[in-house]
Every structure is written in C-alpha cells, then in structure tokens.
Amino acid sequence: MAARTTHYAACAVRARPTALPLPPAHRGPTLSSLIWSLSTPSASLPHHAAAVRTTPTLAHVQRRGMASMSKRKSTLDQLSEEDQLASFHRAVRDEYHGAIDMWNMPMETLDVHLPSFPARVKNATWRDHLELLRDNILNSIKNAASMRKLAQENAFPGRETASARSLEIFRAASTKDSAWVAPLRALLLENYTRVHAAIAEGDAKTVRALTVDQYAKDAARQLRTLHPPGGAAAWRWRLVGAPAPVRILSVRATEGYAGLAPLRAGHPLYINVLARFETTQLLARRGAPSGAQPRRVVEHLLFEKRGWYDTPWAIKEQMHVDR
C-alpha cells in the first residue's frame, strides 16, 4: 500500500539535522509515522529558531516564474526524515498559534492486510503460499493487539469494555451478535448503504461526510458521471439483501493525537478497519420500467476513525486481493 505524505510536513520550515530514533518499519515522513517520534521521550528535540525569510517582491516572483516551483519541489524531496520530524515537533509546539488544524490533515493508511489463501499470483510457488500464510497469521496477531488498544480506550461503538483482558480481542472477525465488534459491523454497513444511496441520488453532502482520501475522489467522479450539471436525480440505489454478514478482516489502531491540548472527549486513537461486504444491490433509473436485476457485489472497504473528533466512520479506500 503506497504511503500518502501530508502536505504540512513537506512544507514545514527545515531545521538543523538532529539524530533521532525512527519508528519500527518506518514508511516515510507522513503524519501517522511522525506521531511515533513525538510520543517517544527519547525523540524529543531542542528548540531551533526558524530561519527568517524576507518576502520576495512581485518582480522577483515574476522573474522566477514556473522554474521556482520545480526548484522548490527538488529541495523538499531532499529533506531528510530527521528534518521533517523536527518540523513536526515544532508544528505541535506551535499548534495554539496556527490557523490550520494539523490533527485533521490526511493520514496514511496503516498496515492493514487483506487475508486470502492460496496465493493468486500467476505461477505462484510454495514460497508465495507460505509468505501469504505467514502474513495472514501476523494479521491475526496485530488484530488482537489493536483490539486490546480499543478496549483500553473503551473505543468500541455501542459496547462498554470494562477490561481489555478478554478473549474478545481475538475475535475481530466474529459475526456473532455478542461480539465486541457487532455494533461496529452494523455501523459500517449503515454507512456503506448511505454512501451508495447518496451517490445514486446525487447527495454530495452525505458523500463528503462519509468518505475521505481516495474513496472520496472516486465517489466524486461517480457523482459527476451519474449526475451531469443541470440534470435531475435520475437514479435510485437499493440494498436488496446481504448473502453474508459484514466481516471485519483487519484492524489497526495507533496513537494518532499527540497535541498539547488535552482531549475533552473521545480518545487519541487513529483506527483503520478493513471490512468485507457481500451484498445484493440494485441500481436503476427512476421512472424506468423495473427490468433491472439485482446483482451480487463483493467489496473490501477500508474505514478510518479519528477518536479525538466526533466524526463518522468514513470510507477511506477500496482494496483488492493482489497476491
């Protein structure tokens, strides 16, 4: 999964290089990986004063033209991870004085895993099968660790978890009504249904509220295709049934909020949940003869939740089996 870098980290003022420990399996200077260094006492940085820059004149800007953009991009690409970590520390320190809410900026997808077996790659070898089996087992272990974090923060929607010491942490994929994840599965299905219905009806407001990142871009593209400017809402979408219950395949939770201001509500966890949806659905034109037949659809959708905001579980991206 390609990591997504945040615009803020790339545009922050550089500081003098400082030796810092990097997080395990560090995947680039994005917000969620930079947060690790902030929460690690040994990764604290001394204050470095930002370099003072004079404001260029209009003539200067015009003379530089488009060449300045390529030079700036080249310079930013050469920033070391230590420089960007230092910039992140300063951004947190100065969050009270900034006009941008840095904790609402795009965050990279965590290391969720779409389990499958056997390997589906062309000419798969025994090694491919064994590596996939290993990753499936590691995914189950990471699921349990993240479920434990959610229980410690009482972060399961619709469930009160008095203690994280429970076998429920090993049942992320459970479809039983008694499972900790049962209300979450129902909530994900509700948001899934609302997004699809909103796309069909041209409800851009609902789509923006329940989608983020790549899935938001894909949904906006579908809106433009189904509803050209000036046209009326001519489509309707209906969930006919669910041959199989929603199943959670992968759960990841990490400390996502590291601000100086204490949380007034919620929890500091940033959560990714990958779920499998197997549904029978119908998309048809309004007023047209009902000759369309429902079709079976299987989708693997990744949802994100920021525990420090009162926002819904939003669809982040669609994933596919590629191994």
C-alpha positions as CSV (number, residue, x, y, z in Angstrom):
1,M,0.0,0.0,0.0
2,A,1.5,3.2,-1.1
3,A,2.1,5.7,1.7
4,R,0.5,9.1,1.5
5,T,2.5,12.0,2.6
6,T,1.0,15.0,4.2
7,H,1.3,18.4,2.7
8,Y,2.0,20.1,6.0
9,A,5.1,18.0,6.7
10,A,6.5,18.7,3.3
11,C,6.0,22.4,3.5
12,A,7.3,22.9,7.1
13,V,10.4,25.0,7.7
14,R,13.6,22.9,7.8
15,A,15.7,22.7,11.0
16,R,19.3,21.7,11.6
17,P,19.6,17.9,11.3
18,T,19.4,16.1,14.6
19,A,19.9,12.4,15.3
20,L,16.5,10.9,16.1
21,P,15.4,7.3,16.6
22,L,13.0,6.3,13.8
23,P,9.9,4.2,14.4
24,P,9.9,0.5,13.5
25,A,9.0,-0.2,9.9
26,H,9.1,3.5,9.2
27,R,7.4,4.1,5.9
28,G,8.1,7.8,5.2
29,P,7.6,11.2,6.7
30,T,3.8,11.1,6.9
31,L,1.7,12.3,9.8
32,S,0.9,9.0,11.4
33,S,4.5,7.8,11.3
34,L,5.8,11.2,12.6
35,I,3.5,11.0,15.6
36,W,5.5,8.0,16.8
37,S,8.6,10.1,17.3
38,L,6.6,12.7,19.2
39,S,5.2,10.1,21.7
40,T,8.8,8.7,22.3
41,P,10.6,10.5,25.1
42,S,14.0,9.8,23.5
43,A,12.9,11.5,20.3
44,S,12.3,15.0,21.8
45,L,14.1,17.8,20.1
46,P,15.6,21.0,21.4
47,H,14.1,24.2,20.1
48,H,15.7,25.5,16.9
49,A,14.7,29.0,15.8
50,A,13.2,29.1,12.3
51,A,15.2,30.9,9.6
52,V,13.9,34.3,8.9
53,R,12.9,34.7,5.3
54,T,12.3,38.0,3.6
55,T,9.1,38.4,1.5
56,P,10.0,38.4,-2.2
57,T,8.9,41.3,-4.4
58,L,6.3,40.9,-7.2
59,A,9.0,41.5,-9.8
60,H,11.2,38.8,-8.2
61,V,8.3,36.3,-8.2
62,Q,7.5,37.0,-11.9
63,R,11.2,36.7,-12.8
64,R,11.5,33.3,-11.2
65,G,8.3,32.1,-12.9
66,M,7.4,28.5,-13.1
67,A,11.1,27.5,-12.6
68,S,10.8,28.3,-8.8
69,M,8.2,25.5,-8.5
70,S,10.4,22.8,-9.8
71,K,13.3,24.0,-7.6
72,R,11.2,24.1,-4.5
73,K,9.9,20.5,-5.2
74,S,13.5,19.3,-5.7
75,T,14.6,20.9,-2.4
76,L,11.7,19.4,-0.5
77,D,12.5,16.0,-1.9
78,Q,16.0,16.2,-0.4
79,L,14.7,16.9,3.1
80,S,15.9,14.2,5.5
81,E,13.4,12.4,7.7
82,E,15.1,14.0,10.7
83,D,14.4,17.4,9.2
84,Q,10.8,16.6,8.7
85,L,10.5,15.1,12.2
86,A,11.9,18.3,13.6
87,S,9.4,20.3,11.7
88,F,6.6,18.2,13.0
89,H,7.8,18.7,16.6
90,R,7.7,22.5,16.1
91,A,4.3,22.3,14.5
92,V,2.9,20.6,17.6
93,R,4.6,23.0,19.9
94,D,3.1,26.0,18.0
95,E,-0.3,24.4,17.4
96,Y,-2.0,27.1,19.5
97,H,-0.8,29.8,17.2
98,G,-1.6,28.2,13.9
99,A,-4.7,28.6,11.7
100,I,-4.5,25.0,10.4
101,D,-5.8,22.1,12.4
102,M,-3.0,19.7,11.9
103,W,-4.8,16.8,13.5
104,N,-7.4,16.9,10.8
105,M,-4.9,16.5,7.9
106,P,-4.8,13.4,5.7
107,M,-3.1,10.4,7.4
108,E,-1.5,7.4,5.7
109,T,-3.2,4.0,5.6
110,L,-2.0,1.8,8.4
111,D,-0.6,-1.7,7.6
112,V,-3.9,-3.4,7.2
113,H,-3.8,-6.8,5.5
114,L,-6.4,-8.4,3.2
115,P,-6.2,-12.1,4.1
116,S,-6.5,-14.7,1.4
117,F,-5.3,-18.2,0.6
118,P,-3.9,-19.7,-1.5
119,A,-1.8,-17.2,-3.4
120,R,-3.5,-16.0,-6.6
121,V,-0.5,-14.6,-8.4
122,K,0.4,-16.1,-11.7
123,N,2.7,-19.1,-11.4
124,A,2.6,-19.0,-7.6
125,T,5.3,-21.0,-5.9
126,W,5.3,-22.7,-2.5
127,R,7.2,-19.7,-1.2
128,D,4.3,-17.4,-2.3
129,H,1.8,-19.6,-0.5
130,L,3.9,-19.7,2.7
131,E,4.6,-16.0,2.8
132,L,0.8,-15.3,2.4
133,L,0.0,-17.7,5.2
134,R,2.6,-16.0,7.4
135,D,1.1,-12.6,6.7
136,N,-2.4,-13.9,7.5
137,I,-1.1,-15.1,10.9
138,L,0.7,-11.8,11.6
139,N,-2.5,-10.0,10.7
140,S,-4.5,-12.0,13.3
141,I,-1.8,-11.1,15.9
142,K,-1.9,-7.4,15.0
143,N,-5.7,-7.5,15.1
144,A,-5.6,-8.8,18.7
145,A,-3.1,-6.1,19.7
146,S,-5.3,-3.3,18.1
147,M,-8.5,-4.8,19.6
148,R,-6.8,-4.6,23.0
149,K,-6.0,-0.9,22.4
150,L,-9.6,-0.2,21.5
151,A,-10.8,-2.0,24.6
152,Q,-8.4,0.0,26.8
153,E,-9.8,3.3,25.4
154,N,-13.4,2.0,25.5
155,A,-13.4,2.8,21.8
156,F,-15.8,0.1,20.5
157,P,-19.0,1.9,19.3
158,G,-22.1,0.5,21.2
159,R,-20.0,-1.5,23.6
160,E,-18.7,-0.9,27.1
161,T,-15.4,-2.7,27.7
162,A,-14.6,-2.7,31.4
163,S,-11.3,-4.6,30.8
164,A,-9.1,-5.5,27.9
165,R,-8.3,-8.8,29.4
166,S,-10.8,-10.8,27.4
167,L,-10.8,-13.4,24.7
168,E,-12.8,-11.0,22.6
169,I,-9.6,-9.3,21.5
170,F,-9.0,-12.4,19.3
171,R,-12.5,-12.2,17.7
172,A,-12.2,-9.3,15.3
173,A,-13.6,-11.4,12.5
174,S,-16.5,-12.7,14.6
175,T,-20.1,-12.2,13.2
176,K,-21.8,-13.1,16.4
177,D,-24.2,-10.6,17.9
178,S,-22.4,-10.9,21.3
179,A,-19.0,-9.9,19.9
180,W,-17.4,-6.6,20.7
181,V,-17.4,-5.8,17.0
182,A,-21.1,-6.5,16.4
183,P,-22.3,-2.8,16.7
184,L,-19.3,-1.7,14.7
185,R,-20.2,-4.1,11.9
186,A,-23.8,-2.7,11.8
187,L,-22.4,0.8,11.8
188,L,-20.1,0.1,8.8
189,L,-23.0,-1.5,6.9
190,E,-25.2,1.6,7.6
191,N,-22.5,4.0,6.3
192,Y,-21.9,1.7,3.3
193,T,-25.6,1.9,2.4
194,R,-25.8,5.6,2.9
195,V,-22.8,6.3,0.7
196,H,-24.1,4.2,-2.2
197,A,-27.6,5.7,-1.9
198,A,-26.2,9.2,-1.8
199,I,-24.1,8.6,-4.9
200,A,-27.2,7.4,-6.8
201,E,-29.3,10.3,-5.6
202,G,-26.7,13.0,-6.1
203,D,-26.4,13.8,-2.4
204,A,-22.9,15.3,-2.5
205,K,-23.1,16.5,1.1
206,T,-23.6,13.0,2.5
207,V,-20.8,11.6,0.3
208,R,-18.4,14.2,1.6
209,A,-19.3,13.5,5.2
210,L,-18.8,9.7,4.9
211,T,-15.8,9.4,2.5
212,V,-12.2,10.6,2.7
213,D,-9.0,10.5,0.6
214,Q,-9.0,8.2,-2.4
215,Y,-12.6,6.9,-2.0
216,A,-13.8,10.5,-1.8
217,K,-12.2,11.2,-5.1
218,D,-13.7,8.0,-6.7
219,A,-17.2,8.9,-5.3
220,A,-17.0,12.4,-6.6
221,R,-16.1,11.0,-10.0
222,Q,-19.2,8.7,-9.9
223,L,-21.4,11.7,-8.9
224,R,-20.2,13.6,-11.9
225,T,-20.9,10.6,-14.2
226,L,-24.4,9.9,-12.9
227,H,-25.4,13.5,-12.4
228,P,-24.2,15.9,-15.1
229,P,-24.6,19.6,-14.3
230,G,-28.2,20.7,-14.6
231,G,-29.6,17.2,-14.6
232,A,-32.2,15.9,-12.2
233,A,-31.6,12.9,-9.8
234,A,-32.5,10.1,-12.2
235,W,-31.1,7.1,-10.3
236,R,-32.1,5.1,-7.2
237,W,-30.0,2.5,-5.4
238,R,-31.4,-0.1,-3.1
239,L,-29.8,-2.8,-0.9
240,V,-31.7,-5.9,-1.7
241,G,-30.0,-8.2,0.7
242,A,-26.8,-9.5,2.2
243,P,-26.0,-13.1,1.4
244,A,-23.2,-13.0,4.0
245,P,-22.8,-10.8,7.1
246,V,-20.2,-7.9,7.1
247,R,-16.9,-9.4,8.3
248,I,-14.0,-7.4,9.7
249,L,-10.8,-8.7,8.2
250,S,-8.1,-6.3,9.6
251,V,-8.0,-3.8,12.5
252,R,-5.2,-1.4,13.2
253,A,-5.1,1.3,15.9
254,T,-2.3,3.6,16.8
255,E,-1.8,6.8,18.8
256,G,-2.9,9.5,16.4
257,Y,-3.3,12.5,18.6
258,A,-0.3,14.0,20.3
259,G,-1.3,17.6,20.8
260,L,-0.5,19.7,23.8
261,A,-4.2,20.5,24.4
262,P,-5.9,17.7,26.5
263,L,-8.8,15.9,24.9
264,R,-12.2,16.9,26.1
265,A,-13.9,13.9,24.7
266,G,-13.1,10.7,22.8
267,H,-9.7,9.0,22.7
268,P,-6.4,9.6,21.0
269,L,-6.5,6.5,18.7
270,Y,-6.4,6.6,14.9
271,I,-8.2,3.5,13.6
272,N,-8.3,1.7,10.3
273,V,-10.8,-1.2,9.8
274,L,-10.9,-3.3,6.7
275,A,-14.3,-5.0,6.2
276,R,-15.7,-7.4,3.6
277,F,-19.2,-6.6,2.2
278,E,-21.1,-9.2,0.2
279,T,-24.4,-7.7,-0.9
280,T,-27.1,-7.9,-3.5
281,Q,-28.0,-4.4,-4.7
282,L,-30.0,-2.7,-7.4
283,L,-29.2,0.5,-9.3
284,A,-31.9,1.6,-11.7
285,R,-33.2,4.8,-13.3
286,R,-36.2,6.5,-11.7
287,G,-39.4,6.1,-13.5
288,A,-38.0,3.5,-15.9
289,P,-39.5,0.0,-16.2
290,S,-38.3,-2.2,-13.4
291,G,-36.5,-4.6,-15.7
292,A,-33.1,-4.3,-14.0
293,Q,-32.0,-7.3,-12.0
294,P,-30.2,-7.1,-8.6
295,R,-26.6,-8.0,-8.8
296,R,-24.2,-9.6,-6.2
297,V,-21.3,-7.4,-5.2
298,V,-18.3,-8.2,-3.1
299,E,-16.2,-5.3,-1.8
300,H,-13.4,-4.8,0.6
301,L,-13.5,-1.3,2.0
302,L,-11.2,0.4,4.4
303,F,-12.8,2.7,7.0
304,E,-11.0,5.3,9.2
305,K,-11.9,6.8,12.5
306,R,-10.1,9.6,14.5
307,G,-11.1,9.1,18.1
308,W,-10.5,12.8,19.0
309,Y,-13.2,14.0,16.7
310,D,-17.0,13.4,16.8
311,T,-17.0,12.3,13.2
312,P,-18.4,9.2,11.5
313,W,-16.5,6.1,10.4
314,A,-15.6,7.2,6.8
315,I,-14.7,5.0,3.9
316,K,-11.1,5.7,3.0
317,E,-10.4,3.4,0.1
318,Q,-11.3,0.2,-1.7
319,M,-8.9,-2.7,-1.6
320,H,-8.4,-5.8,-3.8
321,V,-6.8,-9.1,-3.5
322,D,-3.5,-8.8,-5.3
323,R,-1.4,-11.7,-4.1
